[in-house]
Amino acid sequence: GVNTASNISNLLGNIGEAKGAGFKGAADARLAGAQNILSGISSAAGAAGGFTPPPPNLLGGGLPTDLKNPGALLA
């Protein structure tokens, strides 16, 4: 579980770096990847017994609270 939180945190850091550098295409690709990862976590955790996925607004503007604190995904 700790590795998952760390991986998500690293991924979000990479997204921030890509956006800050102006590589919008790269940032969008990373965001899409993050959505896929979260979808997989949601499916697996849901099958294991209940999980409320974060809102799918990664491409919207502003990350869901759960993503600002990746550890919350594992709570």
KOLMIDO-55378 format. One record per atom (N, C-alpha, C, O): residue in three letters; atom name; x, y, z. Coordinates in steps of 0.02 Angstrom, whole numbers. Layout:
% residues N
<sero aa="ALA" at="CA" X="X" Y="Y" Z="Z"/>
...
% end
This chain:
% residues 75
<sero aa="GLY" at="N" X="41" Y="-60" Z="0"/>
<sero aa="GLY" at="CA" X="0" Y="0" Z="0"/>
<sero aa="GLY" at="C" X="43" Y="63" Z="0"/>
<sero aa="GLY" at="O" X="27" Y="111" Z="-34"/>
<sero aa="VAL" at="N" X="97" Y="61" Z="39"/>
<sero aa="VAL" at="CA" X="140" Y="120" Z="42"/>
<sero aa="VAL" at="C" X="170" Y="135" Z="-26"/>
<sero aa="VAL" at="O" X="177" Y="193" Z="-45"/>
<sero aa="ASN" at="N" X="188" Y="83" Z="-62"/>
<sero aa="ASN" at="CA" X="217" Y="93" Z="-128"/>
<sero aa="ASN" at="C" X="167" Y="127" Z="-174"/>
<sero aa="ASN" at="O" X="186" Y="170" Z="-214"/>
<sero aa="THR" at="N" X="104" Y="107" Z="-170"/>
<sero aa="THR" at="CA" X="53" Y="138" Z="-212"/>
<sero aa="THR" at="C" X="48" Y="212" Z="-199"/>
<sero aa="THR" at="O" X="46" Y="252" Z="-245"/>
<sero aa="ALA" at="N" X="46" Y="231" Z="-135"/>
<sero aa="ALA" at="CA" X="42" Y="302" Z="-117"/>
<sero aa="ALA" at="C" X="103" Y="340" Z="-143"/>
<sero aa="ALA" at="O" X="98" Y="395" Z="-169"/>
<sero aa="SER" at="N" X="161" Y="309" Z="-136"/>
<sero aa="SER" at="CA" X="223" Y="341" Z="-159"/>
<sero aa="SER" at="C" X="222" Y="349" Z="-235"/>
<sero aa="SER" at="O" X="241" Y="401" Z="-261"/>
<sero aa="ASN" at="N" X="199" Y="297" Z="-270"/>
<sero aa="ASN" at="CA" X="197" Y="301" Z="-343"/>
<sero aa="ASN" at="C" X="150" Y="355" Z="-366"/>
<sero aa="ASN" at="O" X="165" Y="392" Z="-413"/>
<sero aa="ILE" at="N" X="91" Y="361" Z="-334"/>
<sero aa="ILE" at="CA" X="44" Y="412" Z="-353"/>
<sero aa="ILE" at="C" X="73" Y="481" Z="-339"/>
<sero aa="ILE" at="O" X="66" Y="527" Z="-379"/>
<sero aa="SER" at="N" X="105" Y="488" Z="-282"/>
<sero aa="SER" at="CA" X="136" Y="552" Z="-265"/>
<sero aa="SER" at="C" X="189" Y="571" Z="-316"/>
<sero aa="SER" at="O" X="192" Y="629" Z="-338"/>
<sero aa="ASN" at="N" X="230" Y="523" Z="-335"/>
<sero aa="ASN" at="CA" X="282" Y="537" Z="-386"/>
<sero aa="ASN" at="C" X="251" Y="555" Z="-452"/>
<sero aa="ASN" at="O" X="274" Y="601" Z="-486"/>
<sero aa="LEU" at="N" X="198" Y="520" Z="-471"/>
<sero aa="LEU" at="CA" X="165" Y="534" Z="-535"/>
<sero aa="LEU" at="C" X="137" Y="605" Z="-535"/>
<sero aa="LEU" at="O" X="144" Y="641" Z="-584"/>
<sero aa="LEU" at="N" X="105" Y="624" Z="-480"/>
<sero aa="LEU" at="CA" X="77" Y="691" Z="-476"/>
<sero aa="LEU" at="C" X="132" Y="744" Z="-478"/>
<sero aa="LEU" at="O" X="124" Y="798" Z="-507"/>
<sero aa="GLY" at="N" X="189" Y="728" Z="-448"/>
<sero aa="GLY" at="CA" X="245" Y="775" Z="-451"/>
<sero aa="GLY" at="C" X="269" Y="782" Z="-523"/>
<sero aa="GLY" at="O" X="286" Y="838" Z="-545"/>
<sero aa="ASN" at="N" X="271" Y="727" Z="-560"/>
<sero aa="ASN" at="CA" X="291" Y="730" Z="-630"/>
<sero aa="ASN" at="C" X="242" Y="771" Z="-671"/>
<sero aa="ASN" at="O" X="262" Y="808" Z="-716"/>
<sero aa="ILE" at="N" X="178" Y="764" Z="-656"/>
<sero aa="ILE" at="CA" X="127" Y="803" Z="-691"/>
<sero aa="ILE" at="C" X="140" Y="878" Z="-679"/>
<sero aa="ILE" at="O" X="138" Y="918" Z="-726"/>
<sero aa="GLY" at="N" X="153" Y="896" Z="-616"/>
<sero aa="GLY" at="CA" X="165" Y="966" Z="-600"/>
<sero aa="GLY" at="C" X="226" Y="993" Z="-636"/>
<sero aa="GLY" at="O" X="225" Y="1049" Z="-660"/>
<sero aa="GLU" at="N" X="278" Y="953" Z="-640"/>
<sero aa="GLU" at="CA" X="339" Y="974" Z="-675"/>
<sero aa="GLU" at="C" X="325" Y="984" Z="-749"/>
<sero aa="GLU" at="O" X="348" Y="1032" Z="-779"/>
<sero aa="ALA" at="N" X="289" Y="937" Z="-778"/>
<sero aa="ALA" at="CA" X="275" Y="941" Z="-850"/>
<sero aa="ALA" at="C" X="233" Y="1003" Z="-865"/>
<sero aa="ALA" at="O" X="246" Y="1038" Z="-914"/>
<sero aa="LYS" at="N" X="182" Y="1016" Z="-825"/>
<sero aa="LYS" at="CA" X="141" Y="1075" Z="-836"/>
<sero aa="LYS" at="C" X="181" Y="1138" Z="-826"/>
<sero aa="LYS" at="O" X="175" Y="1186" Z="-865"/>
<sero aa="GLY" at="N" X="223" Y="1139" Z="-773"/>
<sero aa="GLY" at="CA" X="262" Y="1198" Z="-759"/>
<sero aa="GLY" at="C" X="310" Y="1214" Z="-816"/>
<sero aa="GLY" at="O" X="325" Y="1272" Z="-829"/>
<sero aa="ALA" at="N" X="334" Y="1162" Z="-849"/>
<sero aa="ALA" at="CA" X="381" Y="1172" Z="-904"/>
<sero aa="ALA" at="C" X="345" Y="1188" Z="-970"/>
<sero aa="ALA" at="O" X="376" Y="1203" Z="-1020"/>
<sero aa="GLY" at="N" X="278" Y="1184" Z="-968"/>
<sero aa="GLY" at="CA" X="240" Y="1202" Z="-1027"/>
<sero aa="GLY" at="C" X="229" Y="1144" Z="-1075"/>
<sero aa="GLY" at="O" X="207" Y="1156" Z="-1131"/>
<sero aa="PHE" at="N" X="244" Y="1084" Z="-1055"/>
<sero aa="PHE" at="CA" X="234" Y="1027" Z="-1100"/>
<sero aa="PHE" at="C" X="163" Y="1001" Z="-1090"/>
<sero aa="PHE" at="O" X="152" Y="949" Z="-1058"/>
<sero aa="LYS" at="N" X="115" Y="1037" Z="-1117"/>
<sero aa="LYS" at="CA" X="45" Y="1019" Z="-1104"/>
<sero aa="LYS" at="C" X="28" Y="949" Z="-1128"/>
<sero aa="LYS" at="O" X="-7" Y="912" Z="-1094"/>
<sero aa="GLY" at="N" X="54" Y="930" Z="-1186"/>
<sero aa="GLY" at="CA" X="39" Y="863" Z="-1212"/>
<sero aa="GLY" at="C" X="64" Y="809" Z="-1164"/>
<sero aa="GLY" at="O" X="29" Y="760" Z="-1151"/>
<sero aa="ALA" at="N" X="124" Y="818" Z="-1138"/>
<sero aa="ALA" at="CA" X="152" Y="769" Z="-1092"/>
<sero aa="ALA" at="C" X="112" Y="768" Z="-1028"/>
<sero aa="ALA" at="O" X="99" Y="714" Z="-1000"/>
<sero aa="ALA" at="N" X="92" Y="826" Z="-1004"/>
<sero aa="ALA" at="CA" X="53" Y="829" Z="-942"/>
<sero aa="ALA" at="C" X="-14" Y="795" Z="-952"/>
<sero aa="ALA" at="O" X="-37" Y="758" Z="-909"/>
<sero aa="ASP" at="N" X="-46" Y="807" Z="-1009"/>
<sero aa="ASP" at="CA" X="-110" Y="775" Z="-1022"/>
<sero aa="ASP" at="C" X="-103" Y="699" Z="-1025"/>
<sero aa="ASP" at="O" X="-146" Y="663" Z="-1001"/>
<sero aa="ALA" at="N" X="-49" Y="676" Z="-1055"/>
<sero aa="ALA" at="CA" X="-38" Y="604" Z="-1060"/>
<sero aa="ALA" at="C" X="-28" Y="575" Z="-990"/>
<sero aa="ALA" at="O" X="-54" Y="521" Z="-975"/>
<sero aa="ARG" at="N" X="9" Y="610" Z="-948"/>
<sero aa="ARG" at="CA" X="20" Y="586" Z="-880"/>
<sero aa="ARG" at="C" X="-46" Y="586" Z="-841"/>
<sero aa="ARG" at="O" X="-59" Y="541" Z="-801"/>
<sero aa="LEU" at="N" X="-86" Y="637" Z="-852"/>
<sero aa="LEU" at="CA" X="-150" Y="640" Z="-817"/>
<sero aa="LEU" at="C" X="-195" Y="582" Z="-837"/>
<sero aa="LEU" at="O" X="-228" Y="551" Z="-795"/>
<sero aa="ALA" at="N" X="-195" Y="567" Z="-901"/>
<sero aa="ALA" at="CA" X="-235" Y="510" Z="-925"/>
<sero aa="ALA" at="C" X="-209" Y="445" Z="-892"/>
<sero aa="ALA" at="O" X="-249" Y="402" Z="-874"/>
<sero aa="GLY" at="N" X="-144" Y="440" Z="-886"/>
<sero aa="GLY" at="CA" X="-115" Y="381" Z="-854"/>
<sero aa="GLY" at="C" X="-135" Y="378" Z="-781"/>
<sero aa="GLY" at="O" X="-150" Y="324" Z="-755"/>
<sero aa="ALA" at="N" X="-135" Y="435" Z="-748"/>
<sero aa="ALA" at="CA" X="-155" Y="437" Z="-677"/>
<sero aa="ALA" at="C" X="-228" Y="415" Z="-670"/>
<sero aa="ALA" at="O" X="-245" Y="380" Z="-622"/>
<sero aa="GLN" at="N" X="-270" Y="437" Z="-716"/>
<sero aa="GLN" at="CA" X="-340" Y="417" Z="-713"/>
<sero aa="GLN" at="C" X="-347" Y="341" Z="-720"/>
<sero aa="GLN" at="O" X="-387" Y="310" Z="-686"/>
<sero aa="ASN" at="N" X="-308" Y="312" Z="-765"/>
<sero aa="ASN" at="CA" X="-310" Y="240" Z="-774"/>
<sero aa="ASN" at="C" X="-287" Y="203" Z="-711"/>
<sero aa="ASN" at="O" X="-316" Y="153" Z="-692"/>
<sero aa="ILE" at="N" X="-235" Y="229" Z="-680"/>
<sero aa="ILE" at="CA" X="-209" Y="199" Z="-618"/>
<sero aa="ILE" at="C" X="-263" Y="201" Z="-565"/>
<sero aa="ILE" at="O" X="-277" Y="152" Z="-531"/>
<sero aa="LEU" at="N" X="-294" Y="260" Z="-557"/>
<sero aa="LEU" at="CA" X="-346" Y="268" Z="-505"/>
<sero aa="LEU" at="C" X="-406" Y="224" Z="-520"/>
<sero aa="LEU" at="O" X="-437" Y="196" Z="-474"/>
<sero aa="SER" at="N" X="-422" Y="216" Z="-584"/>
<sero aa="SER" at="CA" X="-478" Y="173" Z="-603"/>
<sero aa="SER" at="C" X="-463" Y="101" Z="-583"/>
<sero aa="SER" at="O" X="-506" Y="66" Z="-558"/>
<sero aa="GLY" at="N" X="-401" Y="80" Z="-594"/>
<sero aa="GLY" at="CA" X="-381" Y="13" Z="-575"/>
<sero aa="GLY" at="C" X="-383" Y="3" Z="-500"/>
<sero aa="GLY" at="O" X="-406" Y="-49" Z="-475"/>
<sero aa="ILE" at="N" X="-359" Y="54" Z="-463"/>
<sero aa="ILE" at="CA" X="-361" Y="49" Z="-389"/>
<sero aa="ILE" at="C" X="-434" Y="45" Z="-366"/>
<sero aa="ILE" at="O" X="-450" Y="6" Z="-322"/>
<sero aa="SER" at="N" X="-476" Y="86" Z="-396"/>
<sero aa="SER" at="CA" X="-547" Y="87" Z="-376"/>
<sero aa="SER" at="C" X="-579" Y="19" Z="-388"/>
<sero aa="SER" at="O" X="-614" Y="-7" Z="-346"/>
<sero aa="SER" at="N" X="-565" Y="-10" Z="-447"/>
<sero aa="SER" at="CA" X="-594" Y="-75" Z="-463"/>
<sero aa="SER" at="C" X="-570" Y="-129" Z="-415"/>
<sero aa="SER" at="O" X="-610" Y="-169" Z="-390"/>
<sero aa="ALA" at="N" X="-505" Y="-130" Z="-404"/>
<sero aa="ALA" at="CA" X="-477" Y="-182" Z="-360"/>
<sero aa="ALA" at="C" X="-502" Y="-174" Z="-288"/>
<sero aa="ALA" at="O" X="-522" Y="-223" Z="-256"/>
<sero aa="ALA" at="N" X="-500" Y="-112" Z="-264"/>
<sero aa="ALA" at="CA" X="-521" Y="-100" Z="-195"/>
<sero aa="ALA" at="C" X="-596" Y="-112" Z="-188"/>
<sero aa="ALA" at="O" X="-619" Y="-138" Z="-137"/>
<sero aa="GLY" at="N" X="-634" Y="-93" Z="-238"/>
<sero aa="GLY" at="CA" X="-706" Y="-103" Z="-236"/>
<sero aa="GLY" at="C" X="-723" Y="-177" Z="-233"/>
<sero aa="GLY" at="O" X="-767" Y="-198" Z="-196"/>
<sero aa="ALA" at="N" X="-687" Y="-216" Z="-273"/>
<sero aa="ALA" at="CA" X="-699" Y="-288" Z="-273"/>
<sero aa="ALA" at="C" X="-679" Y="-318" Z="-206"/>
<sero aa="ALA" at="O" X="-707" Y="-369" Z="-184"/>
<sero aa="ALA" at="N" X="-631" Y="-286" Z="-172"/>
<sero aa="ALA" at="CA" X="-608" Y="-312" Z="-108"/>
<sero aa="ALA" at="C" X="-653" Y="-291" Z="-50"/>
<sero aa="ALA" at="O" X="-645" Y="-315" Z="6"/>
<sero aa="GLY" at="N" X="-699" Y="-246" Z="-64"/>
<sero aa="GLY" at="CA" X="-747" Y="-230" Z="-11"/>
<sero aa="GLY" at="C" X="-760" Y="-156" Z="1"/>
<sero aa="GLY" at="O" X="-757" Y="-133" Z="58"/>
<sero aa="GLY" at="N" X="-775" Y="-119" Z="-51"/>
<sero aa="GLY" at="CA" X="-798" Y="-51" Z="-41"/>
<sero aa="GLY" at="C" X="-745" Y="1" Z="-48"/>
<sero aa="GLY" at="O" X="-694" Y="0" Z="-13"/>
<sero aa="PHE" at="N" X="-756" Y="47" Z="-94"/>
<sero aa="PHE" at="CA" X="-708" Y="101" Z="-105"/>
<sero aa="PHE" at="C" X="-745" Y="157" Z="-142"/>
<sero aa="PHE" at="O" X="-780" Y="144" Z="-191"/>
<sero aa="THR" at="N" X="-737" Y="218" Z="-119"/>
<sero aa="THR" at="CA" X="-767" Y="275" Z="-154"/>
<sero aa="THR" at="C" X="-713" Y="309" Z="-195"/>
<sero aa="THR" at="O" X="-668" Y="340" Z="-168"/>
<sero aa="PRO" at="N" X="-718" Y="303" Z="-262"/>
<sero aa="PRO" at="CA" X="-666" Y="333" Z="-303"/>
<sero aa="PRO" at="C" X="-669" Y="409" Z="-301"/>
<sero aa="PRO" at="O" X="-722" Y="438" Z="-290"/>
<sero aa="PRO" at="N" X="-612" Y="442" Z="-311"/>
<sero aa="PRO" at="CA" X="-612" Y="514" Z="-314"/>
<sero aa="PRO" at="C" X="-648" Y="537" Z="-378"/>
<sero aa="PRO" at="O" X="-652" Y="499" Z="-426"/>
<sero aa="PRO" at="N" X="-674" Y="598" Z="-379"/>
<sero aa="PRO" at="CA" X="-708" Y="622" Z="-438"/>
<sero aa="PRO" at="C" X="-660" Y="624" Z="-498"/>
<sero aa="PRO" at="O" X="-601" Y="641" Z="-490"/>
<sero aa="PRO" at="N" X="-684" Y="606" Z="-557"/>
<sero aa="PRO" at="CA" X="-641" Y="603" Z="-616"/>
<sero aa="PRO" at="C" X="-629" Y="672" Z="-647"/>
<sero aa="PRO" at="O" X="-647" Y="684" Z="-704"/>
<sero aa="ASN" at="N" X="-599" Y="716" Z="-609"/>
<sero aa="ASN" at="CA" X="-589" Y="784" Z="-635"/>
<sero aa="ASN" at="C" X="-515" Y="802" Z="-642"/>
<sero aa="ASN" at="O" X="-496" Y="860" Z="-637"/>
<sero aa="LEU" at="N" X="-473" Y="750" Z="-653"/>
<sero aa="LEU" at="CA" X="-401" Y="763" Z="-658"/>
<sero aa="LEU" at="C" X="-385" Y="811" Z="-715"/>
<sero aa="LEU" at="O" X="-339" Y="851" Z="-711"/>
<sero aa="LEU" at="N" X="-424" Y="806" Z="-769"/>
<sero aa="LEU" at="CA" X="-410" Y="848" Z="-827"/>
<sero aa="LEU" at="C" X="-446" Y="915" Z="-821"/>
<sero aa="LEU" at="O" X="-437" Y="960" Z="-862"/>
<sero aa="GLY" at="N" X="-488" Y="921" Z="-769"/>
<sero aa="GLY" at="CA" X="-528" Y="981" Z="-761"/>
<sero aa="GLY" at="C" X="-489" Y="1040" Z="-736"/>
<sero aa="GLY" at="O" X="-486" Y="1091" Z="-771"/>
<sero aa="GLY" at="N" X="-459" Y="1036" Z="-680"/>
<sero aa="GLY" at="CA" X="-424" Y="1094" Z="-653"/>
<sero aa="GLY" at="C" X="-431" Y="1089" Z="-579"/>
<sero aa="GLY" at="O" X="-485" Y="1100" Z="-551"/>
<sero aa="GLY" at="N" X="-379" Y="1072" Z="-547"/>
<sero aa="GLY" at="CA" X="-384" Y="1060" Z="-475"/>
<sero aa="GLY" at="C" X="-392" Y="985" Z="-465"/>
<sero aa="GLY" at="O" X="-435" Y="954" Z="-494"/>
<sero aa="LEU" at="N" X="-349" Y="958" Z="-423"/>
<sero aa="LEU" at="CA" X="-351" Y="886" Z="-410"/>
<sero aa="LEU" at="C" X="-399" Y="873" Z="-352"/>
<sero aa="LEU" at="O" X="-407" Y="914" Z="-307"/>
<sero aa="PRO" at="N" X="-432" Y="815" Z="-354"/>
<sero aa="PRO" at="CA" X="-474" Y="796" Z="-298"/>
<sero aa="PRO" at="C" X="-432" Y="794" Z="-233"/>
<sero aa="PRO" at="O" X="-372" Y="782" Z="-236"/>
<sero aa="THR" at="N" X="-465" Y="806" Z="-178"/>
<sero aa="THR" at="CA" X="-429" Y="806" Z="-114"/>
<sero aa="THR" at="C" X="-391" Y="741" Z="-103"/>
<sero aa="THR" at="O" X="-336" Y="741" Z="-77"/>
<sero aa="ASP" at="N" X="-421" Y="685" Z="-124"/>
<sero aa="ASP" at="CA" X="-389" Y="620" Z="-115"/>
<sero aa="ASP" at="C" X="-321" Y="618" Z="-150"/>
<sero aa="ASP" at="O" X="-275" Y="583" Z="-127"/>
<sero aa="LEU" at="N" X="-315" Y="655" Z="-204"/>
<sero aa="LEU" at="CA" X="-252" Y="653" Z="-241"/>
<sero aa="LEU" at="C" X="-199" Y="699" Z="-211"/>
<sero aa="LEU" at="O" X="-139" Y="687" Z="-219"/>
<sero aa="LYS" at="N" X="-222" Y="751" Z="-176"/>
<sero aa="LYS" at="CA" X="-174" Y="795" Z="-144"/>
<sero aa="LYS" at="C" X="-141" Y="758" Z="-86"/>
<sero aa="LYS" at="O" X="-85" Y="773" Z="-67"/>
<sero aa="ASN" at="N" X="-177" Y="710" Z="-58"/>
<sero aa="ASN" at="CA" X="-150" Y="669" Z="-3"/>
<sero aa="ASN" at="C" X="-158" Y="596" Z="-23"/>
<sero aa="ASN" at="O" X="-207" Y="564" Z="-4"/>
<sero aa="PRO" at="N" X="-111" Y="570" Z="-63"/>
<sero aa="PRO" at="CA" X="-118" Y="501" Z="-88"/>
<sero aa="PRO" at="C" X="-130" Y="450" Z="-34"/>
<sero aa="PRO" at="O" X="-161" Y="398" Z="-46"/>
<sero aa="GLY" at="N" X="-106" Y="463" Z="27"/>
<sero aa="GLY" at="CA" X="-118" Y="416" Z="81"/>
<sero aa="GLY" at="C" X="-192" Y="407" Z="96"/>
<sero aa="GLY" at="O" X="-212" Y="355" Z="121"/>
<sero aa="ALA" at="N" X="-232" Y="458" Z="80"/>
<sero aa="ALA" at="CA" X="-304" Y="454" Z="93"/>
<sero aa="ALA" at="C" X="-336" Y="398" Z="51"/>
<sero aa="ALA" at="O" X="-388" Y="370" Z="69"/>
<sero aa="LEU" at="N" X="-305" Y="383" Z="-6"/>
<sero aa="LEU" at="CA" X="-331" Y="330" Z="-49"/>
<sero aa="LEU" at="C" X="-328" Y="262" Z="-14"/>
<sero aa="LEU" at="O" X="-365" Y="216" Z="-31"/>
<sero aa="LEU" at="N" X="-282" Y="257" Z="34"/>
<sero aa="LEU" at="CA" X="-269" Y="193" Z="66"/>
<sero aa="LEU" at="C" X="-302" Y="188" Z="134"/>
<sero aa="LEU" at="O" X="-298" Y="137" Z="168"/>
<sero aa="ALA" at="N" X="-334" Y="243" Z="155"/>
<sero aa="ALA" at="CA" X="-363" Y="245" Z="222"/>
<sero aa="ALA" at="C" X="-422" Y="196" Z="228"/>
<sero aa="ALA" at="O" X="-453" Y="190" Z="281"/>
% end
